């Protein structure tokens, strides 16, 4: 869970650490605070590059799991300090724009030296923060050293792991719903259904509808909601089939899985040619809805081979694709993809409540407001992260 939270949380920290308003404020402080925060950003980005490897190794290495937990704690402490900086900056900006703050008459202000309003708070601010900044810098340096000691490796592409890792880690999905309710996706579902029911002309008889979103945002759950919606049944597709593609892209394997899903019979054809001929027969003249979940392939030639039988289907056939990578969607042609965004904190709370209490009355299970506010803010809007807080 730690790696999942961090993958969503670190980009937010980087955005805040790069804020111009923040550094304009820090520039007014003494003690090299701004340069220290830039070091934080550089080191955290070095750590971010090994998160995927850490996620894999934590399953068998307790030391790596502890390293991820410590990193998560540190990230939260960094956010707390950034929150305090932001509050201080806002207060100073407000006083600069409106010197006549409530409780301070102009007559009183004129009788008190200006130094009493600014330098004292500055000295207090620096003295109370310096030790915390130093502590975080030391912890971050230690995590960087441990990263090397634990032999955590850079991944070839951020957010992507090797084929063997991806296949071993994630079990194949199915179109059978795993949750009795899905929160925060009504608008998203309505837009995708509109695409499914659209009869706009296309060169081929089918239209691809890619849904792109980061890991843990709920792409598979969302695709199931669309695939199993009652309106889909009313639209009367002749054929429906669901296949989890994952990182190990093989045209023969995927074609076989689709054909077996369509016919509900095992297929023992051994060659891609024989498989595609049979697959083509199954689709010819039929209006189909296919779902290709967890699609990673960026090789156009592989996609062109897989889609060849699709062309024989009836007009208004549709293919729903889920992927983490917008480049995958681009491989499928000049088509518009749909970005599935993170959930609100309130929706994450609903997901947590469903998994933790099965939607029972939570009065029997009091939860602190602090946990609700801070915990779900750090979920990064990822329903999978919210569920794992249980």
C-alpha positions as CSV (number, residue, x, y, z in Angstrom):
1,X,0.0,0.0,0.0
2,X,2.8,2.4,0.8
3,X,4.1,2.4,-2.7
4,X,0.6,3.0,-4.1
5,X,0.1,6.0,-1.9
6,X,3.5,7.4,-2.6
7,X,3.1,7.1,-6.4
8,X,0.1,9.4,-6.1
9,X,1.4,11.6,-3.3
10,X,5.0,12.4,-4.5
11,X,3.9,14.3,-7.7
12,X,1.7,16.5,-5.5
13,X,4.8,17.2,-3.3
14,X,6.9,18.0,-6.3
15,X,4.3,20.5,-7.6
16,X,4.3,22.2,-4.2
17,X,8.0,22.2,-3.9
18,X,8.3,23.9,-7.3
19,X,5.8,26.6,-6.4
20,X,6.9,30.1,-7.3
21,X,4.9,31.6,-4.4
22,X,6.6,29.3,-2.0
23,X,10.1,30.3,-3.1
24,X,9.2,34.0,-3.1
25,X,8.3,33.6,0.5
26,X,11.3,31.4,1.4
27,X,13.6,34.0,-0.2
28,X,12.7,36.4,2.6
29,X,14.0,33.9,5.2
30,X,17.6,33.4,6.3
31,X,19.3,30.1,6.8
32,X,19.3,28.7,3.3
33,X,15.8,27.2,3.6
34,X,15.0,27.5,-0.1
35,X,18.2,25.6,-1.1
36,X,17.4,22.9,1.4
37,X,14.0,22.4,-0.1
38,X,15.5,22.1,-3.6
39,X,17.7,19.3,-2.2
40,X,14.6,17.6,-0.9
41,X,13.0,17.7,-4.3
42,X,16.1,16.3,-6.1
43,X,16.5,13.4,-3.6
44,X,12.8,12.6,-3.6
45,X,12.9,12.3,-7.4
46,X,15.8,9.9,-7.1
47,X,13.8,7.8,-4.7
48,X,10.6,8.0,-6.8
49,X,12.6,6.3,-9.7
50,X,13.0,3.1,-7.6
51,X,9.5,2.8,-6.2
52,X,8.4,0.1,-8.6
53,X,11.3,-2.0,-7.7
54,X,10.7,-1.4,-4.0
55,X,7.0,-2.5,-4.5
56,X,8.1,-5.8,-5.9
57,X,10.9,-6.5,-3.3
58,X,8.8,-5.6,-0.3
59,X,6.8,-8.8,-0.8
60,X,9.8,-10.9,0.2
61,X,12.1,-8.4,2.0
62,X,10.9,-6.9,5.3
63,X,13.7,-4.3,5.2
64,X,12.3,-2.9,1.9
65,X,8.8,-2.8,3.4
66,X,10.2,-0.8,6.4
67,X,12.0,1.5,4.0
68,X,8.8,2.3,2.2
69,X,6.9,2.9,5.4
70,X,9.6,5.3,6.6
71,X,9.5,7.1,3.3
72,X,5.8,7.5,3.6
73,X,6.1,8.9,7.1
74,X,8.7,11.3,5.8
75,X,6.6,12.4,2.9
76,X,3.7,13.3,5.3
77,X,6.1,15.3,7.5
78,X,7.3,17.2,4.4
79,X,3.7,18.0,3.6
80,X,3.1,19.3,7.1
81,X,6.0,21.7,6.9
82,X,4.9,22.9,3.4
83,X,1.4,23.5,4.9
84,X,2.9,25.7,7.6
85,X,5.0,27.6,5.1
86,X,1.9,28.2,3.0
87,X,0.0,29.4,6.0
88,X,2.8,31.8,7.0
89,X,3.1,33.1,3.4
90,X,-0.7,33.7,3.1
91,X,-0.7,35.6,6.4
92,X,2.1,37.8,5.3
93,X,0.5,38.5,2.0
94,X,-2.7,39.4,3.6
95,X,-1.0,41.9,6.0
96,X,0.9,43.4,3.1
97,X,-2.3,43.9,1.1
98,X,-4.4,45.0,4.0
99,X,-2.3,46.6,6.7
100,X,-5.4,47.6,8.7
101,X,-6.1,44.1,10.0
102,X,-8.8,43.7,12.6
103,X,-7.7,44.3,16.1
104,X,-4.9,46.8,15.1
105,X,-6.0,50.4,14.7
106,X,-3.9,52.7,12.6
107,X,-3.3,54.8,15.7
108,X,-1.9,51.9,17.6
109,X,0.2,50.8,14.6
110,X,1.7,54.2,14.3
111,X,2.9,54.1,17.9
112,X,4.6,50.7,17.5
113,X,7.8,50.2,15.5
114,X,7.3,48.1,12.3
115,X,9.9,45.7,13.5
116,X,7.5,44.5,16.2
117,X,5.2,43.1,13.5
118,X,7.7,41.4,11.2
119,X,11.1,40.5,12.6
120,X,9.8,38.9,15.8
121,X,7.5,36.5,13.9
122,X,10.3,35.8,11.5
123,X,12.8,34.9,14.2
124,X,10.2,32.7,16.0
125,X,9.3,31.0,12.7
126,X,13.0,30.2,11.8
127,X,13.9,29.0,15.2
128,X,10.9,26.7,15.5
129,X,11.3,25.2,12.0
130,X,15.1,24.9,11.6
131,X,15.4,21.7,13.7
132,X,12.5,20.1,11.9
133,X,14.0,20.9,8.5
134,X,17.3,19.5,9.6
135,X,15.7,16.4,10.9
136,X,13.9,15.8,7.6
137,X,17.1,16.4,5.6
138,X,18.9,13.9,7.8
139,X,16.1,11.3,7.4
140,X,16.0,11.8,3.6
141,X,19.7,11.4,3.4
142,X,19.5,8.2,5.3
143,X,16.7,6.9,3.0
144,X,18.9,7.6,0.0
145,X,21.8,5.6,1.5
146,X,19.5,2.8,2.4
147,X,18.2,2.8,-1.2
148,X,21.7,1.9,-2.3
149,X,22.2,-0.6,0.5
150,X,18.9,-2.4,-0.4
151,X,20.0,-2.4,-4.1
152,X,16.8,-0.9,-5.3
153,X,17.0,-0.5,-9.1
154,X,15.8,2.3,-11.4
155,X,12.9,1.2,-13.6
156,X,13.3,1.7,-17.4
157,X,10.1,3.8,-17.5
158,X,8.4,5.5,-14.6
159,X,5.3,3.6,-13.5
160,X,6.2,0.5,-15.6
161,X,7.6,-2.8,-14.5
162,X,9.0,-5.8,-16.3
163,X,6.7,-8.2,-18.0
164,X,7.3,-11.0,-15.5
165,X,6.7,-8.7,-12.6
166,X,3.5,-7.3,-13.9
167,X,2.1,-10.7,-14.8
168,X,3.0,-12.2,-11.4
169,X,1.8,-9.3,-9.3
170,X,-1.7,-8.7,-10.8
171,X,-4.2,-11.6,-11.2
172,X,-6.3,-11.5,-14.3
173,X,-9.4,-9.4,-14.1
174,X,-12.9,-10.5,-15.1
175,X,-16.2,-8.8,-15.9
176,X,-17.8,-10.1,-12.8
177,X,-18.2,-7.1,-10.3
178,X,-16.2,-7.4,-7.1
179,X,-17.9,-4.5,-5.3
180,X,-21.6,-4.0,-4.7
181,X,-21.3,-0.2,-5.2
182,X,-19.0,2.1,-7.2
183,X,-18.6,5.7,-6.0
184,X,-17.9,8.9,-7.8
185,X,-18.1,7.6,-11.3
186,X,-21.6,8.4,-12.5
187,X,-20.5,11.3,-14.7
188,X,-17.6,9.3,-16.1
189,X,-19.9,6.3,-16.9
190,X,-22.4,8.5,-18.6
191,X,-19.7,10.0,-20.9
192,X,-18.3,6.5,-21.8
193,X,-21.8,5.1,-22.4
194,X,-22.5,8.0,-24.7
195,X,-19.4,7.0,-26.7
196,X,-20.5,3.4,-26.8
197,X,-23.9,4.3,-28.1
198,X,-22.6,6.8,-30.6
199,X,-23.1,5.9,-34.2
200,X,-20.6,8.4,-35.7
201,X,-19.0,7.2,-38.9
202,X,-15.6,5.6,-38.9
203,X,-13.2,4.1,-41.4
204,X,-13.6,0.7,-39.7
205,X,-16.8,-0.9,-38.4
206,X,-15.6,-0.6,-34.9
207,X,-14.6,2.2,-32.5
208,X,-11.9,2.0,-29.8
209,X,-12.7,3.8,-26.5
210,X,-9.5,4.0,-24.5
211,X,-9.8,4.9,-20.8
212,X,-6.5,6.1,-19.4
213,X,-5.7,6.5,-15.7
214,X,-2.9,6.0,-13.2
215,X,-2.5,2.8,-11.2
216,X,-5.1,2.3,-8.4
217,X,-7.6,4.9,-9.8
218,X,-10.1,2.1,-10.5
219,X,-10.0,1.6,-14.3
220,X,-10.9,-2.0,-14.2
221,X,-13.8,-1.5,-11.7
222,X,-15.0,1.4,-13.9
223,X,-14.8,-0.7,-17.1
224,X,-16.9,-3.4,-15.4
225,X,-19.5,-0.8,-14.5
226,X,-19.8,0.2,-18.1
227,X,-19.6,-3.4,-19.5
228,X,-22.4,-4.6,-17.2
229,X,-24.7,-1.5,-17.4
230,X,-28.3,-2.3,-18.1
231,X,-28.2,0.1,-21.0
232,X,-25.6,-2.0,-22.7
233,X,-28.0,-4.9,-22.6
234,X,-30.7,-2.8,-24.2
235,X,-28.4,-1.8,-27.0
236,X,-28.3,-5.4,-28.0
237,X,-24.7,-6.3,-29.0
238,X,-24.6,-9.6,-30.7
239,X,-21.3,-10.5,-29.0
240,X,-19.7,-9.4,-25.7
241,X,-16.3,-10.5,-24.5
242,X,-13.8,-9.4,-21.7
243,X,-10.1,-10.2,-21.7
244,X,-7.4,-9.1,-19.3
245,X,-4.4,-8.3,-21.6
246,X,-1.8,-7.2,-19.0
247,X,1.9,-6.6,-19.9
248,X,2.6,-9.9,-21.6
249,X,1.1,-9.0,-25.0
250,X,0.7,-12.0,-27.2
251,X,-1.7,-11.9,-30.2
252,X,-2.3,-15.7,-30.1
253,X,-3.1,-15.8,-26.4
254,X,-5.3,-12.7,-26.5
255,X,-7.2,-14.0,-29.7
256,X,-7.7,-17.4,-28.0
257,X,-9.0,-15.8,-24.9
258,X,-11.5,-13.6,-26.8
259,X,-12.6,-16.5,-29.0
260,X,-13.2,-18.7,-25.9
261,X,-15.1,-15.9,-24.2
262,X,-17.3,-15.5,-27.3
263,X,-18.0,-19.2,-27.9
264,X,-17.8,-20.4,-24.3
265,X,-15.7,-23.3,-25.6
266,X,-12.0,-24.2,-25.2
267,X,-9.9,-23.6,-28.2
268,X,-6.8,-25.8,-29.0
269,X,-5.7,-24.1,-32.2
270,X,-1.9,-23.7,-32.1
271,X,-1.0,-21.1,-34.7
272,X,-1.9,-17.4,-35.0
273,X,-3.1,-17.9,-38.5
274,X,-5.6,-20.6,-37.7
275,X,-6.7,-18.7,-34.6
276,X,-7.3,-15.4,-36.5
277,X,-9.3,-17.2,-39.2
278,X,-11.6,-18.8,-36.6
279,X,-11.8,-15.5,-34.7
280,X,-12.8,-13.7,-37.9
281,X,-15.6,-16.2,-38.5
282,X,-17.0,-15.6,-35.1
283,X,-17.1,-11.8,-35.5
284,X,-18.2,-11.5,-39.2
285,X,-21.4,-9.5,-39.5
286,X,-21.8,-9.3,-35.7
287,X,-22.1,-6.1,-33.7
288,X,-19.7,-6.7,-30.8
289,X,-18.6,-5.1,-27.6
290,X,-15.1,-6.2,-26.5
291,X,-13.2,-5.1,-23.3
292,X,-9.4,-5.2,-23.3
293,X,-8.4,-4.6,-19.7
294,X,-4.9,-3.5,-18.6
295,X,-3.5,-2.9,-22.0
296,X,0.3,-2.1,-22.2
297,X,1.3,-2.7,-25.8
298,X,2.8,0.2,-27.7
299,X,3.8,-1.7,-30.8
300,X,1.5,-0.7,-33.7
301,X,2.3,-3.8,-35.7
302,X,1.2,-6.0,-32.9
303,X,-2.0,-4.0,-32.5
304,X,-2.6,-4.1,-36.2
305,X,-2.4,-7.9,-36.2
306,X,-4.7,-8.3,-33.2
307,X,-7.4,-6.0,-34.7
308,X,-7.5,-7.5,-38.2
309,X,-10.5,-9.8,-37.4
310,X,-12.4,-6.8,-35.8
311,X,-12.8,-5.2,-39.2
312,X,-15.3,-7.9,-40.3
313,X,-17.7,-7.0,-37.5
314,X,-21.0,-5.1,-38.0
315,X,-21.0,-1.3,-37.9
316,X,-21.2,0.4,-34.4
317,X,-19.1,-2.3,-32.8
318,X,-17.1,-1.0,-29.8
319,X,-13.9,-1.9,-28.0
320,X,-13.3,-0.6,-24.5
321,X,-9.6,-0.4,-23.5
322,X,-8.1,0.4,-20.1
323,X,-4.5,1.5,-19.8
324,X,-2.1,3.5,-17.6
325,X,-0.4,5.0,-20.6
326,X,-1.7,7.6,-23.1
327,X,0.9,6.4,-25.6
328,X,-0.9,3.1,-25.7
329,X,-4.1,4.8,-26.8
330,X,-2.1,6.7,-29.5
331,X,-0.9,3.4,-30.9
332,X,-4.5,2.5,-31.7
333,X,-4.8,5.4,-34.1
334,X,-5.9,9.0,-34.1
335,X,-8.6,8.5,-31.5
336,X,-9.6,10.5,-28.4
337,X,-9.0,8.8,-25.1
338,X,-10.9,9.4,-21.9
339,X,-8.9,10.4,-18.8
340,X,-10.2,8.8,-15.6
341,X,-9.4,11.1,-12.8
342,X,-8.9,10.6,-9.1
343,X,-11.9,10.5,-6.8
344,X,-12.8,13.3,-4.3
345,X,-11.9,12.8,-0.6
346,X,-15.6,12.3,0.1
347,X,-15.9,9.5,-2.5
348,X,-12.7,7.9,-1.1
349,X,-14.4,8.0,2.3
350,X,-17.4,6.1,0.9
351,X,-15.0,3.5,-0.6
352,X,-13.3,3.1,2.8
353,X,-16.6,2.8,4.6
354,X,-17.9,0.2,2.2
355,X,-14.8,-2.0,2.7
356,X,-14.3,-1.4,6.4
357,X,-17.9,-1.6,7.6
358,X,-19.9,-3.0,4.7
359,X,-21.9,0.3,4.8
360,X,-23.1,-0.4,8.3
361,X,-23.8,2.5,10.7
362,X,-20.3,3.8,11.6
363,X,-21.6,5.3,14.9
364,X,-20.6,1.9,16.4
365,X,-17.1,2.5,15.0
366,X,-16.0,6.0,15.8
367,X,-13.3,7.4,13.5
368,X,-11.4,10.6,14.3
369,X,-12.0,13.6,12.1
370,X,-8.2,14.0,11.9
371,X,-7.9,10.5,10.4
372,X,-10.6,11.2,7.9
373,X,-9.2,14.6,6.8
374,X,-5.5,13.7,6.7
375,X,-5.8,10.0,5.8
376,X,-8.0,10.4,2.8
377,X,-6.2,13.5,1.6
378,X,-3.1,11.3,1.3
379,X,-5.0,8.6,-0.7
380,X,-4.5,10.9,-3.7
381,X,-8.0,10.1,-4.8
382,X,-7.2,6.5,-5.5
383,X,-10.0,4.1,-4.5
384,X,-7.6,1.2,-4.2
385,X,-5.5,3.2,-1.7
386,X,-8.7,4.1,0.3
387,X,-9.8,0.4,0.4
388,X,-6.4,-0.7,1.7
389,X,-6.7,1.8,4.7
390,X,-9.1,-0.7,6.3
